């Protein structure tokens, strides 16, 4: 079965850090651009970061730029999202997904992605 499994979420205080993992099974992750999205209660799903299949170029949306880092370990078939200096507004369910081949990382359009994981909850609160 082709799927992603996100993990690493939890409760963290403002200013803290977490590393999320997105483990792929049933396909080779290396051949795909992979995006991270998040969805807060009552809000639309928004893009967070994307790592391109082409030479590993990385993309971030403005709310997380300078605080989050996306990376991949092809040997482990896993993409990571390192989240530093977390803020309450970072709270939400974080999802990873594979970008369909005809699209590019820069758009952060959810409909351009497929093979979504189940999500992992990140709660930033004091």
Secondary structure, 3 states (H helix, E strand, C coil): CCEEEEECCEEECCCCCEEEEEEEECCCHHHCCEEEEEECCCCCCEEEEEECCCCCCEEECCCCCCCEEEEEEHHHCEEEEEECCCCHHHCEEEEEEEECCCCCHHHCCHHHEECCCCCEEEEECC
